[in-house]
Amino acid sequence: MPDQLPRDEFIQIVRNTPLVAIDFVLWSKDDRLLLGRRNNEPAKGFLFVPGGRIFKDEKLAAAFSRIMAGEMGLNYRLADAHYLGVFEHFYPTNAFGLSGFGTHYVVNAYEIRLAADVAVRAEAQHSEYVWMPAAEVLSHPEVHANTKAYLKTHRPDQRG
């Protein structure tokens, strides 16, 4: 399975279809949410939960593990997570900096409550990671609205 489509093909996909992705809502044991500062469009400069797109012919469990390891250097599996639901993200921009079309994601959001503190390494998509207290996420101006939607749907203190 290719990890990189030719640029022209990927532009046509982003222009004409939604992308299917996974986002990770990772909570520390003291109710802090992991957020990364995005390096690229869409949502460049915003704090956002980590995640990534699912590739053609990639099983959901394999995509989950690949994105988790690639974005954060962590080794959690789909079976370790609680499914929060499907969300739609619409952006007026695209990763190519081209005008005339935005980006549409259909995102499967998964939550993991970490039992211990973990070190998370920054990578190409994020300039830094921060652990933000849940109480601050909804009001923080640099946290993207699509990330805030996960908390409006489900808060760590509502977990059964």
GUNU-856851 format. One record per atom (N, C-alpha, C, O, CB): x, y, z; residue in three letters. Coordinates in pm, whole numbers, padded with zeros to 5 digits, always signed. Glycine has a CB too. Layout:
<pts>
XYZAla/...
</pts>
This chain:
<pts>
+00084-00117+00000Met/+00000+00000+00000Met/+00090+00124+00000Met/+00180+00136+00083Met/-00096-00001+00122Met/+00065+00215-00091Pro/+00152+00332-00099Pro/+00125+00430+00014Pro/+00010+00449+00054Pro/+00135+00403-00234Pro/+00230+00490+00065Asp/+00209+00591+00168Asp/+00206+00730+00106Asp/+00179+00828+00175Asp/+00320+00583+00275Asp/+00233+00738-00022Gln/+00236+00868-00089Gln/+00180+00854-00230Gln/+00234+00778-00311Gln/+00381+00925-00093Gln/+00074+00925-00259Leu/+00022+00928-00394Leu/+00097+01035-00473Leu/+00148+01130-00414Leu/-00131+00956-00395Leu/+00104+01020-00604Pro/+00159+01132-00683Pro/+00079+01259-00654Pro/-00044+01254-00640Pro/+00155+01099-00836Pro/+00148+01371-00645Arg/+00087+01498-00604Arg/-00036+01532-00687Arg/-00139+01568-00630Arg/+00188+01610-00616Arg/-00029+01521-00818Asp/-00142+01557-00904Asp/-00264+01469-00876Asp/-00377+01518-00878Asp/-00102+01544-01051Asp/-00242+01341-00850Glu/-00354+01252-00818Glu/-00416+01289-00684Glu/-00538+01292-00670Glu/-00307+01105-00815Glu/-00331+01318-00585Phe/-00383+01352-00453Phe/-00458+01486-00457Phe/-00560+01501-00388Phe/-00268+01359-00350Phe/-00412+01580-00534Ile/-00484+01708-00550Ile/-00625+01680-00603Ile/-00722+01738-00553Ile/-00407+01803-00647Ile/-00637+01594-00703Gln/-00769+01564-00758Gln/-00859+01494-00656Gln/-00980+01518-00652Gln/-00755+01476-00883Gln/-00800+01410-00574Ile/-00879+01342-00470Ile/-00929+01445-00369Ile/-01048+01446-00336Ile/-00794+01234-00398Ile/-00842+01532-00319Val/-00882+01633-00220Val/-00984+01729-00282Val/-01078+01771-00214Val/-00759+01712-00169Val/-00968+01762-00407Arg/-01061+01853-00476Arg/-01201+01791-00489Arg/-01301+01862-00482Arg/-01007+01889-00617Arg/-01209+01657-00508Asn/-01334+01594-00548Asn/-01397+01497-00450Asn/-01512+01458-00468Asn/-01313+01524-00671Asn/-01325+01457-00347Thr/-01381+01356-00255Thr/-01344+01388-00111Thr/-01249+01462-00085Thr/-01332+01215-00293Thr/-01419+01333-00016Pro/-01376+01345+00123Pro/-01262+01247+00151Pro/-01250+01144+00086Pro/-01495+01319+00219Pro/-01181+01282+00248Leu/-01076+01193+00296Leu/-01127+01124+00422Leu/-01197+01186+00502Leu/-00943+01271+00324Leu/-01092+00999+00439Val/-01132+00924+00559Val/-01012+00919+00652Val/-00901+00887+00610Val/-01182+00779+00524Val/-01034+00952+00779Ala/-00923+00967+00873Ala/-00959+00914+01011Ala/-01073+00879+01040Ala/-00882+01114+00883Ala/-00855+00909+01094Ile/-00867+00874+01235Ile/-00807+00989+01315Ile/-00701+01040+01281Ile/-00794+00738+01268Ile/-00876+01030+01421Asp/-00820+01125+01517Asp/-00814+01058+01653Asp/-00897+00974+01688Asp/-00905+01255+01524Asp/-00712+01097+01729Phe/-00688+01040+01861Phe/-00716+01143+01969Phe/-00655+01250+01970Phe/-00544+00987+01873Phe/-00806+01113+02058Val/-00836+01196+02174Val/-00770+01126+02292Val/-00827+01036+02354Val/-00994+01215+02195Val/-00648+01170+02322Leu/-00566+01104+02424Leu/-00565+01186+02552Leu/-00527+01303+02552Leu/-00421+01083+02374Leu/-00609+01123+02660Trp/-00616+01187+02791Trp/-00507+01133+02883Trp/-00487+01012+02892Trp/-00754+01167+02854Trp/-00438+01223+02950Ser/-00343+01181+03054Ser/-00423+01137+03177Ser/-00544+01157+03185Ser/-00244+01298+03090Ser/-00355+01077+03270Lys/-00425+01028+03390Lys/-00482+01142+03474Lys/-00570+01120+03558Lys/-00331+00944+03476Lys/-00433+01265+03452Asp/-00486+01381+03526Asp/-00573+01471+03436Asp/-00577+01592+03456Asp/-00370+01462+03587Asp/-00640+01412+03338Asp/-00738+01480+03252Asp/-00680+01595+03170Asp/-00742+01701+03158Asp/-00849+01532+03336Asp/-00563+01574+03114Arg/-00508+01669+03018Arg/-00515+01604+02880Arg/-00489+01484+02865Arg/-00360+01711+03054Arg/-00549+01684+02781Leu/-00566+01637+02643Leu/-00439+01664+02564Leu/-00382+01773+02573Leu/-00688+01704+02576Leu/-00395+01567+02486Leu/-00278+01585+02399Leu/-00319+01662+02274Leu/-00411+01622+02202Leu/-00216+01449+02361Leu/-00248+01773+02249Leu/-00272+01857+02132Leu/-00141+01887+02062Leu/-00038+01907+02128Leu/-00344+01988+02171Leu/-00143+01889+01931Gly/-00026+01925+01853Gly/-00051+02052+01773Gly/-00162+02075+01725Gly/+00014+01811+01758Gly/+00052+02136+01760Arg/+00040+02257+01679Arg/+00067+02219+01534Arg/+00177+02175+01500Arg/+00139+02369+01728Arg/-00033+02236+01448Arg/-00025+02192+01310Arg/+00073+02275+01229Arg/+00072+02398+01234Arg/-00161+02196+01245Arg/+00159+02206+01155Asn/+00255+02270+01066Asn/+00197+02302+00929Asn/+00244+02393+00861Asn/+00377+02183+01050Asn/+00094+02229+00890Asn/+00044+02236+00753Asn/-00104+02268+00748Asn/-00176+02248+00845Asn/+00070+02105+00681Asn/-00149+02317+00634Glu/-00292+02331+00608Glu/-00349+02192+00584Glu/-00275+02103+00541Glu/-00319+02427+00486Glu/-00475+02171+00609Pro/-00565+02267+00670Pro/-00542+02279+00821Pro/-00484+02189+00883Pro/-00710+02228+00642Pro/-00587+02388+00877Ala/-00576+02416+01022Ala/-00433+02448+01067Ala/-00399+02428+01183Ala/-00627+02297+01100Ala/-00351+02498+00975Lys/-00213+02534+01007Lys/-00209+02633+01125Lys/-00282+02732+01126Lys/-00143+02595+00884Lys/-00122+02605+01222Gly/-00103+02692+01337Gly/-00195+02664+01454Gly/-00168+02709+01565Gly/-00120+02831+01295Gly/-00302+02591+01432Phe/-00395+02559+01540Phe/-00346+02439+01621Phe/-00269+02356+01573Phe/-00535+02530+01483Phe/-00393+02433+01744Leu/-00374+02314+01826Leu/-00485+02216+01791Leu/-00602+02252+01786Leu/-00375+02349+01980Leu/-00445+02092+01767Phe/-00538+01992+01715Phe/-00499+01856+01772Phe/-00381+01832+01798Phe/-00539+01990+01559Phe/-00595+01768+01790Val/-00560+01632+01831Val/-00483+01565+01717Val/-00507+01597+01600Val/-00687+01550+01869Val/-00392+01473+01749Pro/-00320+01402+01642Pro/-00412+01307+01566Pro/-00515+01263+01618Pro/-00202+01325+01701Pro/-00373+01277+01445Gly/-00449+01184+01363Gly/-00394+01180+01223Gly/-00291+01241+01193Gly/-00597+01223+01361Gly/-00462+01108+01137Gly/-00416+01098+00999Gly/-00516+01023+00915Gly/-00614+00967+00965Gly/-00281+01030+00993Gly/-00491+01023+00785Arg/-00584+00959+00693Arg/-00557+00810+00678Arg/-00446+00761+00699Arg/-00578+01026+00557Arg/-00663+00742+00643Ile/-00659+00598+00618Ile/-00629+00579+00470Ile/-00687+00647+00385Ile/-00793+00527+00660Ile/-00539+00488+00437Phe/-00502+00462+00299Phe/-00596+00360+00234Phe/-00659+00280+00303Phe/-00358+00414+00291Phe/-00604+00365+00104Lys/-00681+00267+00027Lys/-00632+00126+00060Lys/-00512+00101+00064Lys/-00669+00295-00126Lys/-00725+00035+00083Asp/-00699-00106+00113Asp/-00632-00128+00248Asp/-00582-00238+00274Asp/-00613-00166+00005Asp/-00629-00027+00333Glu/-00571-00042+00467Glu/-00682-00071+00566Glu/-00780+00003+00573Glu/-00491+00086+00509Glu/-00668-00177+00642Lys/-00765-00210+00746Lys/-00761-00104+00854Lys/-00656-00045+00880Lys/-00736-00350+00806Lys/-00874-00078+00916Leu/-00886+00024+01019Leu/-00786+00001+01133Leu/-00721+00096+01178Leu/-01027+00026+01075Leu/-00773-00122+01179Ala/-00680-00152+01289Ala/-00535-00124+01248Ala/-00456-00075+01329Ala/-00694-00299+01332Ala/-00501-00155+01123Ala/-00365-00128+01076Ala/-00341+00022+01064Ala/-00233+00070+01100Ala/-00340-00197+00940Ala/-00438+00095+01015Ala/-00426+00241+01004Ala/-00411+00303+01143Ala/-00328+00392+01163Ala/-00548+00302+00932Ala/-00490+00256+01237Phe/-00483+00306+01375Phe/-00341+00292+01429Phe/-00284+00388+01480Phe/-00583+00229+01465Phe/-00284+00174+01418Ser/-00149+00148+01470Ser/-00043+00228+01394Ser/+00050+00282+01455Ser/-00116-00001+01462Ser/-00056+00237+01262Arg/+00041+00312+01181Arg/+00040+00461+01217Arg/+00146+00521+01236Arg/+00010+00295+01032Arg/-00078+00518+01225Ile/-00089+00661+01255Ile/-00043+00689+01398Ile/+00028+00786+01422Ile/-00234+00710+01236Ile/-00082+00605+01491Met/-00041+00621+01631Met/+00112+00619+01643Met/+00170+00704+01711Met/-00103+00509+01720Met/+00177+00524+01578Ala/+00323+00515+01584Ala/+00389+00630+01507Ala/+00486+00689+01555Ala/+00371+00380+01527Ala/+00337+00663+01391Gly/+00397+00766+01307Gly/+00380+00906+01361Gly/+00472+00988+01352Gly/+00341+00759+01171Gly/+00264+00937+01417Glu/+00236+01072+01466Glu/+00294+01097+01605Glu/+00333+01209+01636Glu/+00087+01097+01469Glu/+00300+00992+01688Met/+00339+01015+01827Met/+00445+00920+01879Met/+00498+00941+01989Met/+00220+01005+01914Met/+00477+00817+01804Gly/+00574+00719+01852Gly/+00517+00630+01960Gly/+00592+00576+02042Gly/+00697+00789+01904Gly/+00384+00613+01963Leu/+00318+00531+02065Leu/+00268+00401+02003Leu/+00244+00395+01882Leu/+00201+00607+02131Leu/+00252+00299+02085Asn/+00214+00167+02035Asn/+00084+00119+02096Asn/+00080+00015+02163Asn/+00324+00067+02062Asn/-00023+00194+02074Tyr/-00156+00149+02117Tyr/-00227+00090+01996Tyr/-00198+00123+01881Tyr/-00238+00267+02179Tyr/-00324+00001+02026Arg/-00400-00066+01921Arg/-00545-00020+01925Arg/-00590+00040+02023Arg/-00391-00219+01937Arg/-00616-00047+01820Leu/-00757-00014+01811Leu/-00835-00072+01930Leu/-00925-00007+01982Leu/-00816-00066+01679Leu/-00800-00192+01971Ala/-00868-00257+02084Ala/-00847-00182+02216Ala/-00921-00204+02312Ala/-00820-00400+02097Ala/-00746-00095+02222Asp/-00719-00017+02343Asp/-00806+00107+02354Asp/-00806+00174+02457Asp/-00573+00022+02348Asp/-00880+00139+02248Ala/-00949+00268+02238Ala/-01100+00256+02253Ala/-01159+00150+02232Ala/-00916+00334+02105Ala/-01159+00367+02290His/-01304+00381+02298His/-01348+00465+02178His/-01296+00575+02158His/-01350+00447+02435His/-01443+00415+02100Tyr/-01490+00486+01981Tyr/-01582+00600+02020Tyr/-01682+00579+02087Tyr/-01562+00389+01885Tyr/-01548+00722+01978Leu/-01630+00839+02008Leu/-01734+00866+01900Leu/-01838+00927+01926Leu/-01543+00961+02026Leu/-01706+00822+01778Gly/-01801+00842+01671Gly/-01736+00897+01546Gly/-01615+00913+01538Gly/-01910+00933+01716Gly/-01822+00925+01447Val/-01777+00981+01321Val/-01808+01130+01320Val/-01915+01173+01363Val/-01843+00908+01200Val/-01714+01208+01270Phe/-01725+01354+01266Phe/-01688+01401+01125Phe/-01608+01338+01057Phe/-01632+01421+01373Phe/-01748+01511+01083Glu/-01713+01570+00954Glu/-01638+01700+00979Glu/-01681+01784+01058Glu/-01838+01594+00867Glu/-01526+01716+00910His/-01445+01838+00919His/-01440+01901+00780His/-01402+01836+00682His/-01300+01807+00972His/-01478+02027+00771Phe/-01474+02102+00646Phe/-01378+02219+00664Phe/-01391+02297+00758Phe/-01617+02151+00605Phe/-01284+02232+00574Tyr/-01185+02339+00579Tyr/-01188+02416+00447Tyr/-01206+02356+00341Tyr/-01043+02283+00606Tyr/-01171+02547+00452Pro/-01167+02625+00328Pro/-01034+02612+00254Pro/-01023+02652+00138Pro/-01195+02770+00359Pro/-00932+02557+00321Thr/-00798+02547+00261Thr/-00763+02402+00234Thr/-00835+02309+00273Thr/-00693+02610+00353Thr/-00650+02384+00168Asn/-00599+02250+00140Asn/-00448+02249+00161Asn/-00385+02354+00168Asn/-00635+02205-00005Asn/-00391+02132+00171Ala/-00248+02115+00200Ala/-00157+02166+00089Ala/-00037+02181+00110Ala/-00218+01970+00226Ala/-00212+02193-00027Phe/-00131+02232-00142Phe/-00120+02383-00159Phe/-00042+02431-00241Phe/-00188+02171-00267Phe/-00199+02458-00082Gly/-00198+02604-00095Gly/-00265+02652-00222Gly/-00240+02764-00267Gly/-00057+02654-00091Gly/-00349+02569-00280Leu/-00419+02605-00404Leu/-00553+02669-00373Leu/-00619+02633-00275Leu/-00438+02481-00493Leu/-00594+02763-00456Ser/-00723+02827-00436Ser/-00832+02749-00510Ser/-00803+02670-00600Ser/-00720+02974-00484Ser/-00956+02773-00471Gly/-01068+02715-00543Gly/-01129+02592-00480Gly/-01236+02548-00522Gly/-01026+02683-00678Gly/-01064+02533-00380Phe/-01123+02416-00314Phe/-01063+02399-00174Phe/-00948+02435-00147Phe/-01101+02288-00398Phe/-01145+02343-00089Gly/-01102+02315+00048Gly/-01082+02166+00068Gly/-01065+02090-00027Gly/-01205+02368+00148Gly/-01083+02127+00194Thr/-01061+01987+00231Thr/-01178+01940+00315Thr/-01225+02011+00404Thr/-00927+01969+00307Thr/-01226+01820+00287His/-01336+01758+00360His/-01286+01625+00416His/-01240+01539+00341His/-01463+01737+00268His/-01294+01611+00548Tyr/-01256+01485+00614Tyr/-01379+01422+00677Tyr/-01464+01491+00732Tyr/-01147+01509+00721Tyr/-01388+01291+00669Val/-01480+01211+00748Val/-01390+01139+00848Val/-01310+01053+00811Val/-01568+01110+00659Val/-01405+01175+00976Val/-01309+01134+01078Val/-01373+01039+01178Val/-01481+01065+01232Val/-01252+01256+01150Val/-01306+00929+01202Asn/-01340+00837+01310Asn/-01256+00876+01430Asn/-01134+00868+01427Asn/-01317+00688+01269Asn/-01322+00919+01537Ala/-01251+00965+01655Ala/-01247+00854+01761Ala/-01348+00790+01790Ala/-01317+01093+01713Ala/-01128+00834+01817Tyr/-01106+00733+01920Tyr/-01041+00796+02041Tyr/-00951+00880+02028Tyr/-01020+00617+01866Tyr/-01086+00755+02157Glu/-01034+00808+02282Glu/-00954+00699+02354Glu/-00992+00582+02357Glu/-01148+00860+02372Glu/-00842+00742+02412Ile/-00764+00652+02498Ile/-00731+00729+02625Ile/-00682+00841+02621Ile/-00633+00602+02426Ile/-00759+00666+02737Arg/-00722+00720+02867Arg/-00591+00650+02905Arg/-00590+00530+02931Arg/-00836+00697+02977Arg/-00482+00726+02909Leu/-00350+00669+02937Leu/-00335+00640+03085Leu/-00373+00723+03169Leu/-00239+00763+02889Leu/-00281+00524+03117Ala/-00264+00484+03257Ala/-00141+00549+03320Ala/-00131+00561+03442Ala/-00253+00332+03267Ala/-00048+00590+03235Ala/+00076+00651+03284Ala/+00117+00763+03191Ala/+00071+00769+03076Ala/+00191+00545+03296Ala/+00202+00853+03240Asp/+00254+00959+03154Asp/+00339+00897+03044Asp/+00415+00803+03069Asp/+00335+01062+03236Asp/+00328+00950+02925Val/+00407+00901+02811Val/+00478+01018+02746Val/+00429+01131+02747Val/+00317+00827+02708Val/+00592+00990+02690Ala/+00665+01090+02613Ala/+00617+01081+02469Ala/+00612+00972+02412Ala/+00821+01070+02622Ala/+00582+01194+02413Val/+00534+01199+02275Val/+00631+01284+02196Val/+00665+01395+02236Val/+00389+01255+02267Val/+00674+01232+02081Arg/+00771+01305+02000Arg/+00701+01380+01888Arg/+00608+01328+01826Arg/+00875+01209+01942Arg/+00745+01501+01863Ala/+00692+01580+01751Ala/+00742+01520+01620Ala/+00846+01454+01616Ala/+00734+01730+01763Ala/+00666+01543+01513Glu/+00702+01490+01381Glu/+00661+01591+01275Glu/+00636+01706+01308Glu/+00634+01352+01356Glu/+00655+01551+01152Ala/+00636+01644+01041Ala/+00504+01722+01046Ala/+00499+01836+00999Ala/+00642+01569+00912Ala/+00401+01665+01102Gln/+00271+01732+01104Gln/+00256+01837+01214Gln/+00174+01927+01203Gln/+00163+01630+01119Gln/+00337+01824+01320His/+00322+01911+01437His/+00456+01968+01481His/+00556+01896+01484His/+00256+01835+01554His/+00458+02097+01513Ser/+00583+02159+01560Ser/+00606+02131+01707Ser/+00720+02132+01754Ser/+00579+02311+01536Ser/+00499+02105+01780Glu/+00510+02076+01923Glu/+00384+02003+01968Glu/+00279+02012+01904Glu/+00532+02206+02006Glu/+00396+01933+02078Tyr/+00281+01875+02146Tyr/+00270+01938+02283Tyr/+00371+01966+02347Tyr/+00291+01721+02155Tyr/+00146+01959+02327Val/+00121+02009+02461Val/+00011+01926+02524Val/-00076+01873+02454Val/+00083+02161+02459Val/+00015+01914+02655Trp/-00092+01849+02731Trp/-00172+01961+02795Trp/-00121+02031+02883Trp/-00035+01747+02840Trp/-00297+01979+02754Met/-00380+02090+02803Met/-00490+02037+02894Met/-00559+01941+02860Met/-00442+02169+02684Met/-00506+02100+03010Pro/-00616+02058+03099Pro/-00750+02067+03028Pro/-00777+02161+02953Pro/-00618+02145+03226Pro/-00834+01968+03052Ala/-00965+01961+02986Ala/-01045+02089+03005Ala/-01114+02133+02914Ala/-01044+01843+03038Ala/-01036+02149+03122Ala/-01112+02270+03151Ala/-01072+02388+03062Ala/-01152+02480+03044Ala/-01094+02309+03296Ala/-00952+02387+03005Glu/-00905+02498+02921Glu/-00930+02477+02772Glu/-00933+02574+02696Glu/-00758+02517+02943Glu/-00949+02354+02731Val/-00955+02324+02588Val/-01068+02399+02518Val/-01045+02459+02413Val/-00973+02174+02567Val/-01188+02397+02575Leu/-01303+02457+02508Leu/-01293+02608+02494Leu/-01352+02665+02401Leu/-01427+02422+02582Leu/-01221+02674+02584Ser/-01213+02820+02577Ser/-01083+02872+02515Ser/-01070+02992+02491Ser/-01228+02877+02714Ser/-00989+02784+02490His/-00859+02828+02438His/-00871+02870+02291His/-00919+02791+02210His/-00752+02716+02455His/-00829+02992+02256Pro/-00848+03041+02118Pro/-00762+02970+02014Pro/-00793+02977+01895Pro/-00819+03187+02113Pro/-00656+02901+02054Glu/-00571+02833+01956Glu/-00610+02688+01934Glu/-00553+02621+01847Glu/-00428+02840+02001Glu/-00707+02637+02010Val/-00756+02501+01988Val/-00862+02508+01880Val/-00959+02584+01891Val/-00813+02438+02121Val/-00844+02430+01775His/-00936+02433+01660His/-01076+02386+01700His/-01092+02299+01786His/-00881+02346+01546His/-01177+02444+01636Ala/-01317+02409+01664Ala/-01345+02260+01643Ala/-01427+02203+01715Ala/-01409+02492+01576Ala/-01279+02198+01547Asn/-01303+02055+01523Asn/-01252+01970+01639Asn/-01308+01864+01667Asn/-01237+02011+01393Asn/-01148+02014+01706Thr/-01101+01943+01825Thr/-01199+01968+01940Thr/-01231+01876+02016Thr/-00958+01989+01864Thr/-01246+02090+01954Lys/-01342+02122+02060Lys/-01469+02039+02046Lys/-01533+02007+02146Lys/-01376+02272+02059Lys/-01506+02005+01923Ala/-01627+01925+01900Ala/-01618+01789+01968Ala/-01719+01735+02011Ala/-01651+01907+01751Ala/-01498+01733+01977Tyr/-01483+01604+02044Tyr/-01518+01616+02192Tyr/-01578+01525+02249Tyr/-01340+01552+02028Tyr/-01481+01725+02253Leu/-01510+01744+02395Leu/-01655+01780+02420Leu/-01711+01745+02523Leu/-01421+01851+02452Leu/-01716+01849+02325Lys/-01857+01882+02339Lys/-01943+01755+02332Lys/-02052+01749+02388Lys/-01901+01981+02231Lys/-01890+01655+02263Thr/-01959+01528+02251Thr/-01931+01438+02372Thr/-02018+01365+02418Thr/-01917+01458+02122Thr/-01807+01446+02422His/-01764+01352+02526His/-01654+01415+02608His/-01553+01459+02553His/-01716+01217+02464His/-01671+01420+02737Arg/-01570+01473+02829Arg/-01511+01359+02910Arg/-01580+01260+02934Arg/-01631+01581+02922Arg/-01385+01369+02954Pro/-01322+01258+03027Pro/-01395+01224+03157Pro/-01393+01108+03199Pro/-01178+01293+03057Pro/-01459+01321+03221Asp/-01528+01294+03346Asp/-01664+01230+03324Asp/-01733+01196+03421Asp/-01544+01423+03425Asp/-01705+01212+03198Gln/-01832+01147+03166Gln/-01814+01000+03133Gln/-01911+00931+03102Gln/-01900+01218+03050Gln/-01694+00953+03138Arg/-01661+00815+03103Arg/-01725+00719+03200Arg/-01721+00742+03321Arg/-01510+00794+03100Arg/-01784+00613+03150Gly/-01850+00515+03237Gly/-01759+00405+03279Gly/-01801+00316+03352Gly/-01967+00457+03170Gly/
</pts>
